[in-house]
C-alpha cells in the first residue's frame, strides 16, 4: 500500500477526470431517459390518462416506444464490447474517446430540433410527423453508436491506469461523481424542462463537450497500454480498422477460464439491474399514469434514487475491502429485488421516494462491485477494453429485454404497472444463482499491485 499512497495525487487526478466523464453522461441519460419516451408517446390518447402531461409528441403506443428504445439499445449492447476490443488494438484510446465524445455531444444537441414541427394541433398525428420521427430516432441511434465507442474506450483506458488494489476505492469515487451528475442533472432538467423542453438536451450536450476538451488537454495517456506493440504493426492496423475481427481476436486471446467467469459475472449484473433499466424507460409513464404527476417532476424521483446511489458508492468500496466483494454483491441483489416489492407496497408518493432512495443503494453496489470483479478476473490488463466495454454494455442488455417486455405489458393492460412489479422483484434473485457459479476467489482484489 506504500506504493499506492505515494501515487495518491496521480490517482486523484484520474478520479476527477474520469468522474467528470461519468457526470457528463449522467446529464445526457437524465435528459434522454426521462423525456425521449415522453416525446415518442405524447399525443396518444392512452398515454396521458390522468391529464398530468403537457408534452407534445409523435403519438406512439407504449409497445412501439419500447421497440424504438430497444433498437438503439440493442446496437449499443452489440457495439460497445466490439469497440472496446477495437480500443485494445488501437494506438490511442484517448483520441477515440475525445473524437467520439464530441460527435456524441453534437448529436445530443440535434435531438430536440426534430420536435420543432410539432405543436398542439398536430401532436399525436403521426401521418404528418413521419419525417421528423425518423430523423429523431436515427439521430438517437447514432448518439448510442458514439456512446458505445466513447464509453468502451474510456472504460478500457481507465482500468489500465488504476492498480488492482485501489479498484474498489477509486471506482467508488468515480461512481460518486456520476451520482452527483445524475442528481444535479435531475434537478436542473426539472427546472429547464418547465422553461423549454429542449433545454435539458442542449445543456447535456454542452457538459459533454466541455468534458471532452478537458480530457484532451489534461489527461495524459501512458505508453504500452494496448496490444498494439506486441505484434507486427500491420496486423494491428487491420484489426484497428475492423472492430468485429478485433473483438474475435480479443476473445481468442482472453484466457478461457477468465472468459467463462467474466460471462457469468455479466449475467449477475444483467439480473441485478433488470428492473431499474426497464423503469428507466417507463419512469415518466409511471409518474404520469400511476402517480399522477407531470413529467417535469419525474426527474426528482431520479434525483432521490441517485442520492441513495451517491451515498453508497464510496462506502461500497471500503465495505468490499473489509468483507469481500461477493458478500456485498449479494446484498446489492437483494436490495434490487426489494425495489419491486417496495413499489407493490407503496401507497403514496412519499413511500415511492423512500423505495427509490433505498434502490439507489443496491444499484451503486452492483455497479461498483461488478466492474471491480470483472477487472480483476482479467489477467492481462491490455485486454481491459473488451472486458470493461462488455460490462458497460450490460445495461443495454437489460434494457433490450426489459423494455419491450414492460411495454407489451403496459399496452395490453392499459398502463397497469402492478403487473411489472413482481418481475422487477424476482429477476435479481436469479443473479444469486449465477454468482454461485463463480469460484470464490475470482474477482476479489488481487494481492499484487498491477501498476500501469
VOGU-3710 file (C-alpha; in Angstrom, 3 decimals, decimal comma):
1> xxxxxxxxxx> 0,000/0,000/0,000  3,008/2,326/0,370  3,309/2,486/-3,423  -0,375/3,350/-3,715  -0,097/6,145/-1,145  2,963/7,559/-2,877  0,974/7,936/-6,089  -2,201/9,313/-4,467  -2,018/12,613/-6,364  -1,936/10,865/-9,710
11> xxxxxxxxxx> -4,867/8,671/-8,710  -6,937/11,671/-7,602  -6,344/13,284/-10,957  -7,902/10,225/-12,586  -10,787/10,248/-10,124  -11,637/13,835/-11,046  -11,300/13,434/-14,812  -12,987/10,041/-15,129  -15,584/11,160/-12,600  -16,361/14,196/-14,730
21> xxxxxxxxxx> -16,725/11,850/-17,688  -19,356/9,886/-15,738  -21,079/13,135/-14,795  -21,313/14,338/-18,385  -23,065/11,150/-19,498  -25,297/11,369/-16,438  -26,578/14,669/-17,821  -27,263/13,064/-21,192  -29,054/9,965/-19,897  -31,003/12,110/-17,447
31> xxxxxxxxxx> -32,481/14,057/-20,365  -32,757/11,107/-22,749  -34,333/8,532/-20,433  -36,827/10,915/-18,844  -38,054/12,814/-21,882  -37,306/10,867/-25,071  -40,033/8,230/-24,338  -42,448/11,035/-23,419  -41,964/12,749/-26,774  -42,489/9,439/-28,576
41> xxxxxxxxxx> -45,802/8,780/-26,766  -47,255/12,268/-26,212  -50,393/12,835/-28,245  -51,534/9,222/-27,886  -54,917/9,077/-26,131  -53,916/6,145/-23,921  -50,701/7,807/-22,746  -51,944/10,759/-20,700  -54,882/9,120/-18,928  -54,659/11,349/-15,815
51> xxxxxxxxxx> -54,049/14,536/-17,844  -50,792/15,128/-15,985  -48,575/15,659/-19,046  -48,163/18,882/-21,013  -45,863/17,430/-23,697  -46,445/17,270/-27,447  -45,106/14,347/-29,436  -45,480/11,648/-32,060  -48,363/9,671/-30,500  -46,816/6,188/-30,426
61> xxxxxxxxxx> -48,034/3,406/-28,137  -46,059/2,031/-25,184  -45,023/-1,144/-27,026  -43,783/0,655/-30,152  -41,948/3,120/-27,918  -40,324/0,147/-26,215  -39,277/-1,286/-29,574  -37,661/2,000/-30,609  -35,884/2,338/-27,289  -34,751/-1,263/-27,651
71> xxxxxxxxxx> -33,392/-0,922/-31,202  -30,863/1,751/-30,285  -30,046/-0,009/-27,019  -29,615/-3,297/-28,893  -26,996/-1,726/-31,120  -25,389/-0,181/-28,053  -25,248/-3,653/-26,497  -23,727/-5,217/-29,610  -21,259/-2,470/-30,427  -19,888/-1,465/-27,021
81> xxxxxxxxxx> -17,894/-4,704/-26,480  -16,739/-4,606/-30,105  -15,474/-1,045/-29,874  -13,931/-1,875/-26,514  -11,992/-4,663/-28,223  -11,042/-2,313/-31,053  -9,567/0,101/-28,499  -7,351/-2,742/-27,256  -5,698/-2,767/-30,688  -5,619/0,987/-31,303
91> xxxxxxxxxx> -2,657/3,308/-30,842  -4,536/5,805/-28,690  -7,653/5,226/-26,627  -7,631/8,889/-25,662  -8,129/10,085/-29,263  -11,005/7,654/-29,728  -12,675/8,907/-26,543  -12,325/12,608/-27,398  -13,457/12,382/-31,038  -16,416/10,083/-30,331
101> xxxxxxxxxx> -17,451/12,246/-27,371  -17,506/15,448/-29,422  -19,626/13,791/-32,129  -21,991/12,391/-29,480  -22,412/15,875/-27,961  -23,377/17,316/-31,350  -25,970/14,550/-31,869  -27,484/15,131/-28,426  -27,891/18,824/-29,237  -29,658/17,906/-32,511
111> xxxxxxxxxx> -32,318/15,691/-30,878  -34,743/18,426/-29,736  -34,557/20,189/-33,102  -36,785/17,474/-34,601  -39,554/18,442/-32,169  -39,883/21,903/-33,711  -42,535/20,851/-36,304  -44,844/19,560/-33,517  -47,487/21,782/-31,904  -50,782/21,328/-30,049
121> xxxxxxxxxx> -52,752/20,956/-33,289  -50,697/18,117/-34,836  -49,406/16,431/-31,687  -50,028/12,693/-31,999  -50,910/12,922/-35,707  -48,211/10,521/-36,891  -49,163/10,824/-40,585  -47,886/14,408/-40,628  -44,809/13,682/-38,497  -43,139/10,711/-40,220
131> xxxxxxxxxx> -40,027/12,593/-41,360  -39,229/14,292/-38,009  -39,890/10,977/-36,234  -37,441/9,141/-38,498  -34,807/11,854/-38,003  -35,464/11,861/-34,246  -34,960/8,088/-33,960  -31,992/7,890/-36,372  -30,183/10,665/-34,518  -30,769/8,819/-31,243
141> xxxxxxxxxx> -29,363/5,667/-32,828  -26,158/7,417/-33,859  -25,886/9,006/-30,437  -25,984/5,484/-28,946  -23,417/4,359/-31,512  -20,930/7,029/-30,500  -21,737/6,449/-26,832  -20,701/2,835/-27,445  -17,344/3,933/-28,831  -16,884/6,605/-26,181
151> xxxxxxxxxx> -17,810/4,520/-23,139  -15,978/1,355/-24,180  -12,717/3,151/-24,961  -12,853/5,192/-21,760  -13,565/2,099/-19,676  -10,670/0,114/-21,098  -8,300/3,037/-20,631  -9,407/3,715/-17,065  -8,719/0,197/-15,849  -5,293/0,022/-17,464
161> xxxxxxxxxx> -4,287/3,020/-15,370  -5,728/2,138/-11,961  -3,923/-0,594/-9,953  -5,909/-3,593/-8,736  -5,591/-2,817/-5,019  -7,388/0,506/-5,398  -10,067/-0,577/-7,902  -12,697/-0,669/-5,153  -11,986/2,775/-3,727  -11,275/4,680/-6,925
171> xxxxxxxxxx> -14,204/3,098/-8,770  -16,360/4,123/-5,807  -15,219/7,733/-6,022  -15,710/7,815/-9,799  -19,233/6,408/-9,405  -19,779/9,051/-6,716  -19,063/11,746/-9,305  -21,511/10,097/-11,674  -24,198/10,007/-8,995  -23,710/13,705/-8,288
181> xxxxxxxxxx> -24,085/14,299/-12,010  -27,408/12,462/-12,054  -28,682/14,373/-9,028  -27,632/17,761/-10,387  -28,916/16,943/-13,871  -32,241/15,695/-12,477  -32,838/18,923/-10,572  -31,715/21,080/-13,495  -33,701/19,010/-16,012  -36,859/19,514/-13,981
191> xxxxxxxxxx> -36,336/23,290/-13,963  -35,108/23,542/-17,554  -37,961/21,422/-18,934  -40,508/23,828/-17,429  -38,805/26,697/-19,264  -38,383/24,829/-22,564  -38,392/21,034/-23,166  -35,364/21,399/-25,469  -33,067/22,921/-22,834  -32,151/19,675/-20,976
201> xxxxxxxxxx> -30,689/18,274/-24,214  -28,737/21,425/-25,081  -27,319/21,577/-21,540  -26,306/17,898/-21,573  -24,521/18,341/-24,911  -22,605/21,327/-23,556  -21,439/19,444/-20,455  -20,112/16,527/-22,533  -18,345/18,884/-24,946  -16,583/20,685/-22,079
211> xxxxxxxxxx> -15,578/17,316/-20,588  -14,019/16,188/-23,861  -11,998/19,411/-24,084  -10,676/18,839/-20,550  -9,970/15,202/-21,439  -7,942/16,292/-24,466  -5,786/18,835/-22,639  -5,361/17,451/-19,120  -5,331/13,651/-19,352  -2,032/12,049/-20,297
221> xxxxxxxxxx> -2,064/8,655/-21,967  0,547/6,189/-20,712  2,525/4,157/-23,234  2,038/0,469/-23,938  -1,457/0,134/-22,501  -2,812/-1,629/-25,589  -1,889/-4,769/-27,508  -0,643/-2,674/-30,434  3,032/-3,002/-29,505  3,149/-6,750/-29,017
231> xxxxxxxxxx> 2,961/-7,981/-32,628  3,552/-6,771/-36,167  2,187/-3,287/-36,654  0,493/-4,161/-39,957  -1,711/-6,765/-38,287  -2,877/-4,295/-35,680  -3,644/-1,682/-38,306  -6,016/-4,177/-39,901  -7,600/-5,094/-36,567  -7,973/-1,436/-35,590
241> xxxxxxxxxx> -9,984/-0,828/-38,759  -12,185/-3,909/-38,335  -13,838/-3,914/-34,889  -15,535/-7,286/-35,455  -12,198/-9,003/-36,101  -10,713/-7,152/-33,127  -13,499/-8,454/-30,893  -12,985/-12,029/-32,099  -9,217/-11,735/-31,679  -9,637/-10,350/-28,158
251> xxxxxxxxxx> -11,886/-13,238/-27,151  -9,358/-15,645/-28,613  -6,502/-14,121/-26,595  -8,534/-13,997/-23,379  -7,847/-16,962/-21,091  -10,785/-19,432/-21,423  -11,219/-19,668/-17,648  -11,226/-15,875/-17,338  -13,689/-15,627/-20,206  -16,154/-18,054/-18,589
261> xxxxxxxxxx> -16,013/-16,309/-15,211  -16,454/-12,884/-16,803  -19,506/-14,056/-18,771  -21,123/-15,363/-15,574  -20,426/-12,041/-13,844  -22,060/-10,312/-16,806  -25,282/-12,239/-16,172  -25,125/-11,348/-12,482  -25,189/-7,673/-13,428  -27,911/-8,129/-16,039
271> xxxxxxxxxx> -30,199/-9,717/-13,451  -29,362/-7,116/-10,830  -30,225/-4,051/-12,900  -33,037/-5,602/-14,972  -35,909/-3,857/-13,197  -34,333/-0,448/-12,831  -33,360/-0,362/-16,514  -36,939/-1,148/-17,523  -38,282/1,528/-15,194  -35,725/3,961/-16,576
281> xxxxxxxxxx> -37,572/3,967/-19,902  -41,079/3,955/-18,439  -40,336/6,095/-15,384  -42,065/9,089/-16,934  -45,073/6,938/-17,874  -45,104/5,578/-14,309  -45,150/9,100/-12,900  -47,800/10,370/-15,317  -50,170/7,382/-15,337  -49,626/5,747/-11,916
291> xxxxxxxxxx> -48,600/8,576/-9,590  -50,460/11,340/-11,447  -47,522/13,755/-11,628  -46,272/15,817/-14,572  -43,240/14,550/-16,496  -41,260/17,592/-15,310  -41,490/16,185/-11,751  -40,242/12,693/-12,663  -36,556/13,758/-12,619  -36,993/14,474/-8,899
301> xxxxxxxxxx> -37,680/10,754/-8,389  -34,479/10,097/-10,293  -32,668/12,598/-8,060  -33,813/10,758/-4,920  -32,644/7,471/-6,428  -29,203/8,917/-7,137  -28,910/10,456/-3,685  -29,073/6,878/-2,400  -26,728/5,780/-5,168  -24,236/8,520/-4,315
311> xxxxxxxxxx> -24,298/7,781/-0,587  -23,414/4,133/-1,257  -20,744/4,491/-3,943  -17,835/5,362/-1,647  -18,777/3,100/1,328  -19,278/0,139/-1,014  -15,596/0,167/-1,956  -14,432/0,197/1,666  -17,014/-2,384/2,758  -15,889/-4,668/-0,060
321> xxxxxxxxxx> -12,275/-4,283/1,101  -13,338/-5,358/4,590  -15,850/-8,156/3,926  -15,221/-9,112/0,302  -16,908/-8,146/-2,932  -19,047/-11,255/-3,168  -20,819/-10,641/0,158  -21,609/-7,050/-0,741  -22,801/-8,023/-4,224  -25,306/-10,454/-2,705
331> xxxxxxxxxx> -26,678/-7,633/-0,546  -26,975/-5,452/-3,648  -29,007/-8,130/-5,445  -31,404/-8,443/-2,502  -31,863/-4,652/-2,453  -32,712/-4,662/-6,172  -35,293/-7,396/-5,505  -36,732/-5,138/-2,793  -37,326/-2,497/-5,481  -40,200/-4,484/-6,970
341> xxxxxxxxxx> -41,651/-5,391/-3,577  -41,407/-1,780/-2,400  -43,256/-0,487/-5,464  -46,025/-3,036/-4,874  -46,449/-1,899/-1,266  -46,145/1,863/-1,827  -49,412/3,674/-1,197  -48,337/7,275/-1,824  -45,630/9,400/-3,428  -43,600/9,693/-0,214
351> xxxxxxxxxx> -43,289/5,914/0,070  -42,189/5,780/-3,563  -39,438/8,274/-2,774  -38,201/6,005/0,029  -38,219/2,963/-2,257  -36,233/4,777/-4,960  -33,766/6,046/-2,345  -33,071/2,537/-0,984  -32,859/1,084/-4,500  -30,107/3,589/-5,266
361> xxxxxxxxxx> -28,008/1,826/-2,598  -28,384/-1,533/-4,335  -27,672/-0,190/-7,814  -24,489/1,515/-6,589  -23,254/-1,742/-5,052  -23,848/-3,690/-8,265  -22,191/-1,068/-10,490  -19,099/-0,661/-8,314  -18,557/-4,308/-7,421  -19,241/-5,931/-10,799
371> xxxxxxxxxx> -16,813/-3,560/-12,533  -14,116/-4,303/-9,961  -14,744/-8,072/-10,104  -14,617/-8,186/-13,898  -11,457/-6,064/-13,947  -9,740/-8,453/-11,525  -10,974/-11,522/-13,388  -8,864/-10,405/-16,370  -5,220/-11,438/-16,024  -3,963/-9,318/-18,924
381> xxxxxxxxxx> -4,695/-5,627/-18,410  -4,204/-4,937/-22,116  -7,488/-6,776/-22,719  -9,444/-4,409/-20,454  -11,197/-2,790/-23,410  -13,114/-5,917/-24,344  -13,835/-6,845/-20,704  -14,944/-3,428/-19,440  -16,622/-2,496/-22,727  -18,820/-5,561/-22,441
391> xxxxxxxxxx> -19,541/-4,837/-18,777  -20,669/-1,307/-19,615  -22,904/-2,683/-22,359  -24,893/-4,792/-19,943  -27,248/-2,006/-19,026  -28,279/-2,162/-22,654  -28,809/-5,932/-22,498  -31,126/-5,465/-19,523  -32,895/-2,717/-21,453  -33,179/-4,805/-24,634
401> xxxxxxxxxx> -35,108/-7,464/-22,701  -36,980/-5,461/-20,071  -38,210/-2,505/-22,149  -40,162/-4,446/-24,812  -41,471/-6,778/-22,103  -42,670/-3,924/-19,901  -44,003/-2,027/-22,942  -46,021/-5,068/-24,043  -47,434/-5,497/-20,522  -48,368/-1,822/-20,232
411> xxxxxxxxxx> -50,018/-1,623/-23,640  -52,041/-4,821/-23,187  -53,069/-3,973/-19,623  -53,883/-0,300/-20,175  -50,896/1,053/-18,223  -51,337/-1,282/-15,231  -47,893/-1,036/-13,638  -48,827/-3,591/-10,965  -48,114/-6,361/-13,477  -44,492/-5,230/-13,777
421> xxxxxxxxxx> -43,608/-5,098/-10,087  -43,369/-8,889/-9,447  -40,982/-9,253/-12,413  -38,806/-6,456/-11,019  -38,710/-8,275/-7,664  -37,892/-11,781/-8,938  -35,243/-11,286/-11,651  -32,420/-10,027/-9,332  -32,685/-13,252/-7,327  -31,507/-15,188/-10,398
431> xxxxxxxxxx> -28,301/-13,160/-10,116  -27,588/-15,007/-6,862  -27,715/-18,313/-8,742  -25,243/-17,074/-11,345  -22,931/-15,688/-8,660  -22,796/-19,139/-7,062  -21,180/-20,450/-10,270  -18,161/-18,131/-9,914  -15,219/-19,593/-7,901  -14,881/-17,816/-4,560
441> xxxxxxxxxx> -11,541/-16,129/-5,192  -12,371/-14,928/-8,696  -12,959/-11,199/-8,873  -11,635/-10,434/-5,410  -8,830/-7,874/-5,060  -5,521/-9,049/-6,490  -2,867/-9,403/-3,847  -0,135/-7,997/-6,034  -0,103/-4,478/-7,401  -0,660/-4,218/-11,119
451> xx> 0,775/-0,819/-11,859  0,052/0,939/-15,099
//
